[in-house]
């Protein structure tokens, strides 16, 4: 079965004085011909035998059968989506807990996505499944064309292993779905006339009954077009429908209701994350919150009785209070307990809170205190959760280990360990701090050979946005193509991220975004000051918001870098809010239509700042034609302007991939190998492959 392709993406926004506006026409013949010609030029320069060898090496790592299969439990079975060389699009499969503990589990394959794509004649990419509780005998699959965020929804029978004839099926759009019962779902979708917000997300929540026309599904909840999005889901534990209006990236309103719509708005600050489970609720304000005589700092976690809280009581138990370098990363419920994730001086710490036992707080011990640690519930369905957790631990030179944490059992049970993807040789992992222009200390993690040579080839990356923390993960790409060959890697913890909590993010948001970029430049300076390297040997890479960072290194700090790899980037900060999901990020960057915001945004709009005659380092700008989050026009226009100004900027745009480096392991390997080949050559470093 093949649905008609409906492109949910706007292309051309209202014209202005932009001479390269025509490159925003995503699928336009002229724009695509331009992108294809530039991509072929880049491939001709970079895709030689050495690059092909790198691509093959990465593909082997990505397809390695000894990778850890990530699982989630539904109805007592462990589900996994798996890609390898024989199944590049992937297999949706499941197994038992007992089998998963074996070296070679017995997998029950539910869906072969490669076979489906061939049958349908579609470029399907897996985007997940919502199984029908409690039996989990049906699922609504989310299938993306070419890796875009927009998905097609299709109902699948897990017993017959086939799609349900006349089942739930929704055309391509940015959508989510929640089962209410066997024959009714709650659909949040941008599909349909007037159903999308300005940012392209759902602006209605509809009650959709089996066998009825989607166009006639009853609208239960609707938000204004200028809002970011809305969503609805079924809280099975409390037999309640929940409706959320996402005002902007950091603010929302939440209502409780029933099948006729929202009834009661939850009284809490719009910036306060709120979640509840088994009779208790926790609230985490983003800004200081005054309640009666008490003022709670941002990122405090407050616990209360759910029933009392809904009735208006504000008798909180303080479960966590942040400190300047002790920051909340997040929290979640599992089996009636709350798990709190903290970075204490950038070291991972986890707490387990038992509300039913007078809010007892215990540290989760026996986990490494260095590197990166992630913990999440084993059960996808909160009502089925028994408190078992999965923990993934790793360092930049130690492959990931997956462990099971069981309530009441002190030591974790190791389930699986990934094989080594690269030889770290004699690399050391060290942490350092640079001093930003305003005096703030900016941490960074350095991995590489011991001893400072003053000429080390350095691969440097950072992000600095949306409160996302950059942690020292095991990175197989840089490990294989950089560390293994004797190079040095650096991850910078610049402001705008979440490494030290909301205050760290706030310092790099809106008018602070230039400060965040200066932090990154300060780390480059510190590498030179410490005698690690020189500017011409520093190769920097970043994507999305990190692509904005890299573009600004070109225009604002060109003397500090030898080469730049700018991927899926925001670059045009005057029009970003008019393109695809751009308007949803105005809380992070500002509104360029307001003079007071454009005053600081124009300073970081690399597309406008770029000028002729500057000592810009070599740059490769890459995007994806199927990226329906950050418009590919950003990268296209930036490359076109730089080339017109006389710079030899390279450009690469594969036809698929979404907001990432590719839709499958082969595409990701090619994208990464090209980038690494470019960076190494640009800084004059061509080591022999290991």
N, C-alpha and C positions, 0 to 999 in steps of 0.2 A: 504494500500500500504506500503510495507517495502523495503527500499533500502538496498543493500549489505553493510555490515559494512566494512569501510575502515579506518584502524588505521593510522592517519597522523603523529603519533609520532615516532621519532627515539628512539631506546632503547639503545643498547650498543654503546658507543662512542669508539674511538680508545683506545685499552688497554694500560695500563702503569703498574706501580708496585703496583697498588692498590689490596690488597688481597681480598677485598669484591666487586670487580667490577661486579661479577655475580649477585649481588643484584640490579643492574641497569636494568636488563632484566625485564621490567615492568610486562609482562604477562608470563614470563618463569615459567615452572612447578616447578623447584627447588626454585626459588625466591618466588613464590606465596605460596608454601608449608611452607617455612620459615616464611613469614609474617603471614600466617594463624595460625601457631602454636604459635607464640609470641602474636598475638592478643587474641587467646583463653586463653592464660596464664594470660594476663592482665585482661580480662573479669572475669576470675575465681577469681582473687584477689579483684576486685573492684565492680563488678556488683551484689551486695547483695540487700537485701530488702530496705535499706536506699537509695542506689543509684537508684533503680527502682522507689522509691517514688519521688526522685528529678526529674528523667526523666519525670514522669507523670505530675509533677507540671509545668515543663517547657513546655511540650507539650500542656497543658491546656492554658498557657499564649500565646504561639505562635499561637494556633488555636482559640483564643478568638474572638467571633463575634463582639466585640466592638472595635477591632483594627481599626485604621484609614485606609480606602482603598485609596491608593495613585492613583491619576488620572492624566491624560494628555489629552488635548483637541485636537481632529482631526476633521475637518469639522463640528464643532459646537457641537460634542458629546464628553462626557468624557469616556475615556477608562481606564480599570483597570485589573490587573491580581491578582487573589485572591486564597490563599490556606487556607484550614481549615481542621478539622477532617474528614469531609465527602468528601473532595476533596484534598487529600494530594499532588497531582501533580498540581492541580490548574484549575481555570476557567478563560478564557479570555472573558471579558464582557464589556458592555458599558451602559451608562445612559445619561439622559439629565442633564443640569446644575440645573434646578428646582428640579428634583427628588433627585439629590445628596445632596441638602440642607436639605432634610427630614431625620428624624431619621433612617428610614428604606427605602433606595432608591429602586426603581424598576429596577432591572438589566436585561438587555437583554444579555443572554449568547450566545457568538459566537462560542466558542470551549471548550469542556470538555477534558482536557488533559489526565485525568485518563482513559476515555473511548477510546481515541485515542491510548494510550499506550497498552491497552488491545487488541484492534483490530489489531494493528500492531505487537504486541509481542515485543515491544521495551521499553527500559528504558528511555522514553522521559522526558527531563527537559526543561522548557520554557526559551528561551533566547531572546524573543522580537519579534516585527513585524514591517515591513516597509509597511505602507499603501500607496496606489496609489493616489496621489493628482491630481486634487482637489476634486474628487468625494469620495475618500476613500472607494471605492467599492471592491477593491481587496487588498490583502496584501501578502507579502512574509514573511513567518514565519521562525524563526531561532529555530531549535530544537536540543538540545544536548543529546547525549547518556551518561547517568550517571552523568551529571553535568560538563563535560569537556568544555573547551573553544571552541573546534572545534564543528561546527554545520552542520546540514543538512538544506538546504533551500528548502521550498516548497510553491508554490503559492496557496492561499486560497481565496475563493469567499465569501465575507461578506454578500451577498444577499442570496445565496443558502445554506450557512453554510457548505460548503464542499470544498475539494481540487479540483483544476482545472485539468480536464483531459488534459494531454499533456501540462500542464502549466510549468512555470519555476520551475525547480527542480535540485538542485545541490548536489552532494555527500558530505560526511563529510569532512570538512576542516575548518581552521580558515578563515572566510569570512565575507564580508559586501557587501551590495547591495544598489543601489540608482535608483529609477525610473526616466527614461527620458521621456517616454510617455506611452501610453497604452500597447505598444508591444515591448518596448526596455528598458533594464536595463543596468546599469553600474555595473559590477561585479569585486570586488577586492577579490581574493580568492587564497589560497595556494594549491587548488586542481589541480592535473595534474603534469606530469613529468616536472621537472625544474621550477615549478611555485612557489616554497616556498623559502623564504630566509633561511639563516642559522638558524635564530631564529624560523622558522616554520610559519612565517606570509606571507601574499600575497606579491609577487614581480612583479605581473602584474595587470593591469586594463584592462578589456575586455568589448567590446561592444557586448551584447548578445541579439539577436533578437528572438522573440517568434517563436517557432516551429523549431529552428535550433539546431544543435548539439553543446553542450557546448565546446567540444574539437575543434570545428572549429570557435568559436567566435573570432572576430577580436581583436588583442592586440593593444591597443592605447598607453599604457605607460608601461615601464618596468624599474626596477632598478636592480643594481648588487646584487648578492646573499648575500654579506656581509652587505648590508644595513639592517636596522631593518625591514622595511615594506614599502608598498605604499598603497595609497587609492585614490579613485576617487568618486566624487559626483556631482550632478547637482544643480547649483545655479539657481533656478527658477526665482528669482527676476530679475537677469541680463541675463537670458537665456544663461548661460555660464557653461561649464564643468570645474571643478576644480580638479587638480591632485596634490597630496602631496607625496613627497619622505621623509620618516622618516629616517634620517641619523643615529641617535641614539636616546636615550630616550629623549634628551633635544634639539635636533637640527633637522630642516627639511627645505626642499625647496618646494615652492609652485608655480605651473603654472596655468595660465588660458588658456582655449582652447575651442575646439568644438568637433564634432563627428569624426573628423579625428585625434585628438590627441592634446597635449599641444602646445601652440603657444607663450605665453609670460610669462616669469619668473618674479615673484614679487620681486622687488629689496628691500630687507630688510635683516638684520642679520639673519642667520639661527636659532639663539636661540630666536628670537623675535616672540612671539605669535601675530598673526595678524588676525583680523576679520573685516568684513564690513557689512553694512546694510543701505539700503535706501539712498545711496549717500554719506555715511561717512565711515571712517575707523579708527580703533584704533590699535596701535602697542605697545607692552609691551616687551622691551628688557630684557633678563636675565642677561646680562653683561652691564657695562657702554657703551653708544653708542654716539660717537662723530659725529655730523652732522654740517658741516660748523664751526662756532665759538662756538657752543653749545655742551656740553657734558651732556647727560641725565643719571642719575643713574639707576642701575638695578631696575626693578619693577616699573619704572615710566610708567604711561599710557599717551600716546600721541594721540591726535585726529587730523584728517585732512579730507579734501574733498577727496572722493574716486577717482574721475576722475583726480584731480590734482596730487594726490599721484602716480597713475599709470603712469602719464605723466612725473614723475620725480621731482615734487615739494616736498619740505620738510618743508612746513610752518605749524608747529605743534602748537596745543594748549595743554598745559600741564594740564591734568585733575586730576592727582594724583601723589604726590611725597612721597616716603616712608621715615620713620624715624627709628632710631634703634629699637624701640619697637612698631612701627606703621607699620603694614605689609599688603601688598596686598595679598588677597587670591584668587581672580579671578575676571572676568567680563564677561558679556554676553549681547547680544542685545535682546530687546523685543519691538515690536511695534515702531521701529525707535528710541527708547531710549536705553541708555547704563546703566546697573546696575553694580556698583562696590562694591565688598565685601572686607571688611577690618577687621583686628584684631588690635585694639588699646589697647595696654597693655592687650592683650588676650580677650578684650571685643568686641563683634561683632558690626560693624558699616556698614551701607549700604548707598550708594549714588546713586541718579538717575540723569543721565545727558541727557539733551535734546539738541542735536547738532543743530537742526533746529532753536532753540531759542538762537543762539550765544553761544552754549555750556554751557547752564545754568546748574548749579550743585545744587541739593537740597538733603538734608538728608532725608532718609526714617525714619520717626519718629514712635512713638507709638509701638516700639518693645522692648522686654526686653534687658537690658544691661548686664545681667549675664546669665550663661548657654551657650547653643549652639543654634544658629539661622541659618537656611538654607533658601535661597530664590532661586526660579527658575521660568522660564516662564510657564504659564498655557498651552500655545499652543506649540505643538511639531513642527509644521510647521512654520518657521520664516515668510513666506509670509502671513500667516493667523493671526499672532500675533497682538493683539491690545494694548499690554502693561500691561495686567493683569498678576499679579504675585501670586505665592503661597509661603507662608512662614510657616516653621515648627519651633516651639520654644519649648525648653525643658531644664530641668536641671537634674543633677544626681538623684534627688528625686522627680521631678515633671514630670508627663507623658507628651508626646508631644501634642501640639495644632496646628492644621492646620488652617491657615487664608488666606483670599483672599485680595490682595492689588490692588486697582483699581486706575489708574491715575486720579488725581484731587480730590480723596477722602482721607481725612487726616487719618482717623482711619481704621485699618484693620477690615474686617468682619470675625468673627470666623465661620468656616465651620464645624469642627469636633474636638472633644477632646477625646483622648484615655483614657480608663479606667486604674485605678491603677493596676500595675502588681505585686506589692509587698508593704509590710508595711515598710516604712523607719524608723519606731519607732521614736527615738529622734535624728536621725542622723543630723549632721551639715555638711555643705559644706564650706570648707575653702581652701584658696590658700596659698602656701608657696614657698620658694626658697631654693634650696640646692646650695652649692658652689662646683663646679667641681675642679679637681686637678689643672687646669690652671687658676682658679679664676673666671670663667664665672658663672653667676647666672642661675640656671636651675629651672624653675617653675614646680610645680606639684599641682594637685588638690587632696585633701583628703576628703573623705566622711566617716563619722562614728560617733559613740557616742561621746559626749563631755567629756573632761577630758582625760589626758594621764595616762595610767595605767602601761606603761612599758612592757606590755605583750599582747598587742592587736594582734589578728590574722589579718594580713594584706594581702590583695590580691592586687598585684602590676602589672601594665602593661605599655607598651610603644611600640613605633614603630621606629621612628628615621630614616626615609629614604624617598627618592623620593619626597621630599618637601610636604609630607602628614602631615597635622596638626592633632594632637590628641586633640579632643575637649570634654568637659564634657557633654556627651550625657546621656540620660536615658537608662541604661543598665539593661534589665530585668533579664538576667542570673545572673550576680553578685548581683543584687538587691535582687532577690529571694533566692539565695543559699548562700549569704554571708552577705549582709547588714541586711536583715530581721532577721538574727540569731545573730546579735550583733557584726558582724565583721566590719572591716575598709577596704575601697578600695582606691587605689591611681592610678592616671593616670599621668605619667611623660612626660613632654614636652621637650624631649631631642633633641640635635642638630642632623641634618639630616632631620628633619621635616620642615614644612613650617610656624610654628607659628609666627616667626618674619621675614619671607620673605626669599629671595634667599640667603642672607648672612648666615642665620641660617642653611639652607640646605647645603650650600657649606662647612660650618665648620664641617659637619658630613658626607661628601661624600669622596669616595676614601680613601686617607691616613687619613682622619678625621673620618673614621668609628669607629676605636678603641676609639677615643675621645667621640663619641656618646655613645658607650657602657660604658665608664667610667662615663658619665653623669648619666646613669641609676643607676650605683653602688653608685654614690654620693647621689642620692635621698634615696636609702636604708640606707646609713650611716646617713643621716639627720633625718630619722624617728627614728633611735636609739638615736641620739644626743638629739632630742627634747623630749625623754622619752615616745614616742608613743608605742614602741615595742622593741623586741630584734631580732637579725638576725635569730634565729631558728624559729621565728614565721612569717617570711616574705615568702609568696608564690607568685612567679612571673610567669606570663603567657605572651606568645607572639606568633604571627603567621606570616609566610612568612618572610619578612625582619625582623619582630619582632621575628620570630623563630631563625634567625641568632643571634639576640640580646640575647635571652635566652640561646642558646648554649654557647655563650661566657661568660655568667654569670657563667655557670657551670665550664668552664675551666680557666677563668681569675679572677673571683671573687667568688669562691665557699663559702668562709667564711661568706659572707654577706646574704645568703639565706637559708631558711629551706626546700624549695621544689620548683621544676621548672616544668612547663608544656610547652613543646616545640612543636608547631604545624605547619604543612605544611612548614617546614623550609628549608632554604638554610643552609648547614653546610660544604660541601666540596667546598672550595673556589679555589681549584686548577683545578677542572674540571667543575665547574658550567656553564661555558660559552660553554661547549660542549653538554649540556643536555637540550633538549626541548627549551624553550624560553630564556635560560640563556644568550646567546650572546647579547640579547637586553638590558641587564643590565650593560654592561661593562662601560657605562658612569657613572653609580652610584658607581660601586665597583672597576673598574680597570681591566686590562687584565693580567691574571696570566701567559700568555706566554711571557710577557715582564719581564725581570729580575728586573727592577726597580719597577714594580707594585707588583710582587710576594714578594718583600722584605717587603712590608707592609701587603699584603693580607695574607701571611702565619701566621701573628700574630693573625688574627681573624678567621682563618680556624680551627674551633673547632674540626673538624674531624681529623686533623693532630696534633693539640696541645694536645688533650686528652692523658693522660698517667696514668700508674698505680700508686697506692699508694698515691693519692691525697684525701683530705677530701671533695669529691664531695657530694653535697646534693642529695636526691632522685630526680629522673627525670622520667617523662612520655613523650615519644616522639610519636607523632601521625601524620599521613599523610592520603592521599586518593589515592587509586590505579588509579582512573580516573583523577588525577590532571595532566593535560597536560601543565601546566605553570611552576610550580616548581616540578622537577622530584622527585617522591617518593623514588628514590635511595638515596637521601640525608639522609632522616630520617632512612631508612633501614640500611644503612651502619654505621651511627652514633650509632644506637642502637646495632648493631652487634659488633662493635669495643668496645664499653663500656662494653658489656656483656663479651667479650673475655678478657678484662682487669680485670674482677672480680667485676664489679659494677652491682648492681641489677636494671639496667635500664629497665623500662617497655616500651613496644611498642604496638601501636594499629593502624591498617590499615583497614578501611572499604573498600569494593570493589567499592563503588561509592561515589560521592560527589564533584568531581572536586576540584578546588582550594578554598576550604571552609570546613565547618564542616558537610556538608551533603547536599543531593539534595532535601530533603523535611524537614518539621518541625519535624517529628519523628526522623530522622537521626541526625539533628542538636541537638535536645534535648538529645539524647543518648550520642553523642560526648561530649557535654558540661557537662552533669551530671557525666560522667566518670572522666573528668578532674577535676571538683570541688571535687568529692569524693577523688580522689588521693591527691590533694593539702591539703585538710582539715586533712586527716589522717596522711599525712607525717609531718605536723607541730604539730600534737598532739591535734587537735581541732575537737571535734565531738559534736557540739551543738545539742540540741533537735530541730527537725523541728517545724516550726511555725504552 
